Amino acid sequence: MKPIIEGKPSPTPAARIVEVDAESTGQRLDNFLIRHLKGVPKTHVYRIIRSGEVRLNKGRTSADARVAEGDLVRLPPVRVSEKIAEKAERPAPAREFPILLEDEQLIALDKPAGVAVHGGSGVSFGVIEQLRQARPQARFLELVHRLDRETSGILLVAKKRSALTHLQDQFRGRETGKTYLALVTGSWPANHKVIDQPLHKYLQEGGERRVRVTTQDDPDGMRSITLVKVREQLAPRPMAGLPAMSLLEVTIKTGRTHQIRVHLASQGHPIAGDDKYGDFDLNRRLQKNGLKRMFLHAWRLQFDHPGSGERLELRAELPPDLADFLATEPNHA
């Protein structure tokens, strides 16, 4: 990004014109602005686009417009509260993550549980911000997809705009294979292999996002398909107050928000430790027995390499906290 006109820092910042560089080619305008208007809330970014204060090559534009190398984007003066500005200027701590694969196109890392993939929604920073701080020389690092904060496992980061586009097209076109390991309560029937139920997103009174199974005729329902294979049946542990449980290999054919969590819970087998859709009384007993978080792990990912076109299969084995919990199970059915 090359600043053409830069206003001096002041209580009322000046408008500036920014030239789009090669690495930003193809990016949506809203994402381009969010990346470069540090500390400005997303709602305000969309407001200044709608109002026409943001100009693309001197013309009005829309949030979903794609920018290209050499385009000139007018960024209007934006006031940011001192608190938000201070937060935006305070960088995320630099951090590297365990690498499963890295080349000139992408990084496949093994995300630990408890780390958000990006900042926002009350989280100051996530994997991508920490990775950028750890690699200041990297010209381009962008998330290809998402994982919930409490989900561990394989996460892809693109190192080139072309790789990002290629990989995201595969995710959107359902050309990737995404399989998770999930421990659920109860004995999952071995012949129950497909869940094909639409999901509906909604907000609770406090504004928190939730998802529920809905009917086929719900106009807001999104078709969602989950494939389930029983990997292991675990016997009850009466002395610990724990029921029979099932370790599942769960492959999602659609990538909906909270899809695995909601689909499995809707069948009467919530994920162990799930604090949104799980069995809360059981979760407390699980915590006392060593399971401190949701047992969901992005275990296997299949995709075509964006450079060579070779079909790759990556695996991230269970992290120690989940493997140790399984190892405490004395009897396997």
Backbone torsions as a table, in degrees:
resi	resn	phi	psi	omega
1	MET	NA	126.3	-177.1
2	LYS	-113.2	112.5	176.6
3	PRO	-70.9	129.8	178.4
4	ILE	-96.1	-45.9	177.8
5	ILE	-125.5	122.4	-176.0
6	GLU	-124.1	117.7	176.5
7	GLY	-75.9	146.9	176.7
8	LYS	-70.0	146.3	178.2
9	PRO	-55.6	130.4	-179.0
10	SER	-159.5	165.9	177.8
11	PRO	-56.3	-32.3	175.8
12	THR	-118.5	93.8	-176.6
13	PRO	-62.9	153.2	-179.5
14	ALA	-85.9	158.2	172.2
15	ALA	-66.8	153.7	176.8
16	ARG	-142.5	154.9	178.0
17	ILE	-107.9	130.4	-177.8
18	VAL	-121.1	132.9	176.5
19	GLU	-91.0	131.3	-179.0
20	VAL	-73.7	130.4	178.9
21	ASP	-92.3	177.6	-174.0
22	ALA	-63.0	-38.3	-176.2
23	GLU	-69.7	-19.2	179.6
24	SER	-92.6	-3.8	-179.9
25	THR	-57.2	131.5	179.0
26	GLY	90.7	-7.8	-179.5
27	GLN	-76.3	145.0	174.1
28	ARG	-64.8	147.2	-178.2
29	LEU	-61.2	-41.9	-178.1
30	ASP	-61.6	-41.3	178.6
31	ASN	-68.3	-35.3	176.2
32	PHE	-60.9	-44.2	-179.4
33	LEU	-68.5	-43.9	-178.6
34	ILE	-59.9	-36.8	-179.7
35	ARG	-67.9	-34.2	-171.5
36	HIS	-105.6	-15.0	174.0
37	LEU	-96.4	75.1	-174.2
38	LYS	-58.8	129.9	175.2
39	GLY	83.9	-3.4	180.0
40	VAL	-87.5	125.0	-179.5
41	PRO	-58.3	146.5	-178.9
42	LYS	-58.4	-38.4	-179.0
43	THR	-59.3	-36.7	180.0
44	HIS	-73.4	-35.1	177.5
45	VAL	-59.3	-47.0	-179.8
46	TYR	-66.4	-31.9	-179.5
47	ARG	-67.1	-42.9	-177.7
48	ILE	-73.3	-24.2	173.9
49	ILE	-70.4	-47.9	-178.5
50	ARG	-62.3	-35.0	-176.4
51	SER	-76.1	-11.6	-179.0
52	GLY	88.9	4.6	179.4
53	GLU	-70.5	-28.8	173.8
54	VAL	-88.1	130.8	179.5
55	ARG	-123.1	140.7	175.6
56	LEU	-113.4	113.1	-174.9
57	ASN	52.4	44.6	175.1
58	LYS	73.2	2.2	179.9
59	GLY	-113.2	158.7	173.8
60	ARG	-63.5	155.5	-174.9
61	THR	-149.7	-175.2	-178.6
62	SER	-130.3	164.1	-175.3
63	ALA	-62.2	-31.3	-175.7
64	ASP	-93.2	6.8	176.3
65	ALA	-65.0	145.1	179.2
66	ARG	-99.0	133.1	179.9
67	VAL	-91.1	156.5	-179.4
68	ALA	-133.3	158.3	-179.9
69	GLU	-56.1	132.4	179.6
70	GLY	93.3	-14.2	175.9
71	ASP	-61.0	148.3	175.9
72	LEU	-109.5	122.9	-178.0
73	VAL	-112.9	123.8	175.8
74	ARG	-86.8	121.7	175.8
75	LEU	-102.5	116.1	-176.8
76	PRO	-72.0	162.9	174.4
77	PRO	-63.0	132.0	-177.3
78	VAL	-129.6	125.9	175.6
79	ARG	-85.5	135.5	176.3
80	VAL	-128.1	135.0	-179.6
81	SER	-59.8	152.0	-177.8
82	GLU	-57.3	-37.9	-178.4
83	LYS	-64.3	-45.2	-179.6
84	ILE	-68.9	-40.5	179.8
85	ALA	-62.1	-42.1	179.4
86	GLU	-63.0	-40.1	179.7
87	LYS	-65.9	-40.8	-178.5
88	ALA	-67.2	-33.6	-178.4
89	GLU	-79.1	-19.4	-179.6
90	ARG	-83.7	110.5	-173.7
91	PRO	-71.2	155.4	173.2
92	ALA	-66.3	151.7	176.4
93	PRO	-67.2	136.3	179.0
94	ALA	-64.7	135.1	179.4
95	ARG	-155.3	132.1	170.4
96	GLU	-95.7	157.2	-179.3
97	PHE	-124.9	158.0	179.7
98	PRO	-56.3	129.8	-175.0
99	ILE	-101.0	129.5	175.1
100	LEU	-93.9	-33.7	179.5
101	LEU	-159.9	137.8	173.5
102	GLU	-147.7	135.5	171.6
103	ASP	-146.7	-163.2	-175.9
104	GLU	-72.0	-12.6	-176.8
105	GLN	-98.7	-38.0	-169.3
106	LEU	-154.8	165.0	170.6
107	ILE	-124.5	129.3	170.3
108	ALA	-109.5	114.6	-176.9
109	LEU	-116.8	162.3	179.7
110	ASP	-102.7	96.7	-175.5
111	LYS	-72.6	130.3	174.3
112	PRO	-76.4	156.3	175.3
113	ALA	-68.5	152.8	176.9
114	GLY	88.7	-0.9	179.1
115	VAL	-115.2	122.7	176.2
116	ALA	-69.0	154.6	178.8
117	VAL	-77.2	-25.8	176.6
118	HIS	-152.9	163.4	178.8
119	GLY	-72.4	161.2	-179.5
120	GLY	128.0	163.6	178.8
121	SER	52.8	48.3	177.0
122	GLY	85.9	-1.8	178.7
123	VAL	-107.1	124.6	-175.2
124	SER	-69.4	-35.8	-177.7
125	PHE	-157.0	164.7	179.5
126	GLY	-140.3	-161.2	-177.6
127	VAL	-54.7	-48.6	-171.9
128	ILE	-66.7	-39.3	178.7
129	GLU	-67.3	-38.8	179.4
130	GLN	-68.8	-37.8	179.7
131	LEU	-66.7	-40.7	178.2
132	ARG	-63.6	-37.6	177.7
133	GLN	-67.4	-34.9	-179.8
134	ALA	-73.5	-21.1	-177.3
135	ARG	-127.7	67.0	-176.4
136	PRO	-61.5	-21.3	-179.3
137	GLN	-79.7	-14.8	-177.5
138	ALA	-71.2	126.3	-177.7
139	ARG	-79.0	-25.4	-173.5
140	PHE	-150.1	121.8	173.1
141	LEU	-142.9	115.7	-179.3
142	GLU	-138.1	143.4	175.9
143	LEU	-66.8	135.0	175.6
144	VAL	-84.6	-36.6	-177.4
145	HIS	-150.5	-171.9	-175.1
146	ARG	-125.1	156.4	165.5
147	LEU	-134.0	145.5	175.1
148	ASP	-60.1	154.2	-177.1
149	ARG	-55.5	-42.3	-176.0
150	GLU	-85.8	-1.2	178.2
151	THR	-92.1	130.8	176.8
152	SER	-96.9	169.4	171.3
153	GLY	120.1	-161.1	-168.2
154	ILE	-68.7	127.4	177.4
155	LEU	-134.5	130.6	-179.8
156	LEU	-98.5	137.5	174.6
157	VAL	-125.5	128.6	179.4
158	ALA	-87.5	142.3	178.1
159	LYS	-104.1	-4.0	176.9
160	LYS	-140.3	149.8	177.5
161	ARG	-59.3	-41.3	-179.0
162	SER	-64.0	-37.7	178.1
163	ALA	-67.4	-40.6	178.7
164	LEU	-59.3	-49.4	-179.0
165	THR	-60.9	-45.3	-178.0
166	HIS	-62.0	-45.7	-177.7
167	LEU	-70.1	-42.5	179.3
168	GLN	-64.6	-34.4	175.2
169	ASP	-61.5	-38.0	177.8
170	GLN	-65.7	-41.1	178.8
171	PHE	-65.1	-45.0	-179.5
172	ARG	-65.9	-36.2	-178.3
173	GLY	-83.9	5.9	179.0
174	ARG	58.6	37.2	-179.9
175	GLU	-97.3	-1.3	177.6
176	THR	-96.8	158.9	173.2
177	GLY	-112.9	114.0	-176.5
178	LYS	-117.3	112.7	-178.5
179	THR	-122.6	131.7	-178.8
180	TYR	-113.5	156.4	168.3
181	LEU	-103.8	127.2	-178.7
182	ALA	-134.3	133.3	174.0
183	LEU	-98.9	122.5	-177.7
184	VAL	-119.8	159.2	177.6
185	THR	-77.0	146.9	177.7
186	GLY	84.3	172.7	179.4
187	SER	-95.7	108.3	-179.0
188	TRP	-70.4	129.4	179.0
189	PRO	-64.4	127.9	-175.9
190	ALA	-61.5	-26.7	-178.5
191	ASN	-88.1	-0.5	178.9
192	HIS	-93.3	93.2	-168.6
193	LYS	-110.2	-14.8	-176.4
194	VAL	-133.3	131.2	170.3
195	ILE	-115.7	116.3	-178.9
196	ASP	-124.8	83.5	-177.6
197	GLN	-135.6	132.4	179.3
198	PRO	-67.8	152.1	-179.9
199	LEU	-118.6	146.8	-177.1
200	HIS	-126.3	123.6	177.5
201	LYS	-89.2	141.6	177.6
202	TYR	-151.4	168.9	178.5
203	LEU	-111.1	136.6	174.2
204	GLN	-76.2	173.3	-177.6
205	GLU	-56.7	-37.8	-179.6
206	GLY	-78.4	-0.8	178.4
207	GLY	93.3	3.3	179.8
208	GLU	-78.8	139.5	-177.8
209	ARG	-76.9	136.1	176.0
210	ARG	-138.6	163.4	-179.7
211	VAL	-134.6	143.5	176.5
212	ARG	-139.8	156.4	172.5
213	VAL	-70.4	140.6	-179.6
214	THR	-132.2	-172.7	-176.2
215	THR	-94.7	164.0	-178.4
216	GLN	-63.8	-26.9	-177.0
217	ASP	-92.6	5.7	176.9
218	ASP	-71.8	117.8	-178.1
219	PRO	-64.1	-22.2	179.9
220	ASP	-97.4	1.7	179.0
221	GLY	-77.0	140.4	179.1
222	MET	-112.6	125.5	-178.8
223	ARG	-58.4	133.9	-175.5
224	SER	-140.0	129.0	-175.6
225	ILE	-125.8	127.1	179.2
226	THR	-127.8	131.5	176.9
227	LEU	-104.4	137.0	-174.3
228	VAL	-126.9	132.9	175.2
229	LYS	-130.7	129.6	179.2
230	VAL	-75.9	122.9	178.1
231	ARG	-94.2	-37.0	-176.2
232	GLU	-160.8	140.4	174.1
233	GLN	-105.4	131.5	-177.7
234	LEU	-111.3	132.4	-177.2
235	ALA	-72.4	158.4	176.7
236	PRO	-62.9	156.4	174.3
237	ARG	-125.1	81.4	-173.8
238	PRO	-57.4	-37.2	-178.2
239	MET	-64.5	-28.7	179.5
240	ALA	-96.2	-2.6	-179.2
241	GLY	73.9	26.1	-177.4
242	LEU	-109.7	136.7	-178.8
243	PRO	-82.1	178.7	169.8
244	ALA	-60.3	146.6	-179.2
245	MET	-137.9	163.2	-178.5
246	SER	-132.0	131.0	173.4
247	LEU	-93.7	120.9	-173.1
248	LEU	-115.0	147.8	164.8
249	GLU	-98.4	116.3	-172.9
250	VAL	-116.6	118.3	179.9
251	THR	-109.5	126.1	-179.6
252	ILE	-100.1	127.8	177.1
253	LYS	-90.2	-17.7	174.3
254	THR	-128.5	148.2	-176.0
255	GLY	-107.6	65.9	-179.3
256	ARG	-85.1	156.1	176.1
257	THR	-57.1	127.9	177.0
258	HIS	56.1	24.6	-173.2
259	GLN	-56.6	-51.8	-176.9
260	ILE	-62.9	-44.7	-176.6
261	ARG	-61.0	-44.9	-176.4
262	VAL	-75.5	-42.4	179.6
263	HIS	-60.4	-47.1	-178.1
264	LEU	-66.9	-41.6	178.6
265	ALA	-64.0	-34.7	-178.7
266	SER	-66.5	-19.9	179.1
267	GLN	-92.2	6.3	-179.4
268	GLY	84.6	14.5	-178.8
269	HIS	-131.6	71.2	-178.8
270	PRO	-66.5	157.3	178.3
271	ILE	-70.7	135.0	177.7
272	ALA	-59.2	128.4	177.5
273	GLY	84.3	2.0	-179.9
274	ASP	-72.2	117.8	-175.7
275	ASP	-87.0	-1.4	178.4
276	LYS	-108.1	-42.3	-173.5
277	TYR	-121.9	9.3	-173.5
278	GLY	-94.9	-171.1	177.2
279	ASP	-92.3	104.8	-170.3
280	PHE	-67.6	-37.5	177.6
281	ASP	-64.3	-44.0	178.7
282	LEU	-64.2	-38.3	179.6
283	ASN	-57.7	-37.9	178.7
284	ARG	-64.4	-40.3	178.6
285	ARG	-68.4	-37.0	177.9
286	LEU	-63.0	-40.8	178.8
287	GLN	-60.5	-41.5	179.6
288	LYS	-65.2	-22.6	-178.6
289	ASN	-102.8	14.6	169.7
290	GLY	107.2	-7.5	178.5
291	LEU	-94.3	104.0	-171.8
292	LYS	-92.8	-5.5	-177.3
293	ARG	-152.6	178.3	-179.4
294	MET	-65.3	134.1	-179.0
295	PHE	-88.7	78.9	177.3
296	LEU	-142.1	125.3	-172.2
297	HIS	-139.2	125.8	177.3
298	ALA	-75.6	96.9	-166.2
299	TRP	-89.1	-43.5	-173.7
300	ARG	-135.1	139.5	177.8
301	LEU	-138.1	127.1	177.6
302	GLN	-115.7	133.9	-179.6
303	PHE	-162.5	165.1	176.0
304	ASP	-89.7	129.8	179.9
305	HIS	-61.6	131.1	-174.9
306	PRO	-67.1	-18.0	178.5
307	GLY	-95.9	-55.8	-174.5
308	SER	-87.3	-22.1	-175.2
309	GLY	81.3	-2.2	-179.6
310	GLU	-66.1	138.0	176.2
311	ARG	-76.3	122.6	-177.8
312	LEU	-112.5	149.6	171.1
313	GLU	-130.8	117.8	178.5
314	LEU	-109.1	148.5	176.2
315	ARG	-134.4	140.8	174.5
316	ALA	-122.0	112.4	-176.5
317	GLU	-67.5	161.8	-178.2
318	LEU	-56.4	135.1	176.5
319	PRO	-68.7	161.8	-174.3
320	PRO	-54.9	-38.3	-176.6
321	ASP	-63.1	-40.1	-179.9
322	LEU	-77.1	-41.1	179.0
323	ALA	-63.3	-39.3	-179.9
324	ASP	-66.1	-37.5	179.4
325	PHE	-64.1	-43.2	177.9
326	LEU	-62.0	-37.6	-176.7
327	ALA	-67.7	-19.2	179.8
328	THR	-82.7	-11.4	178.4
329	GLU	-70.0	118.6	-173.5
330	PRO	-76.9	-33.5	-174.4
331	ASN	-129.0	132.1	178.2
332	HIS	-110.7	129.5	-175.8
333	ALA	-72.0	NA	NA
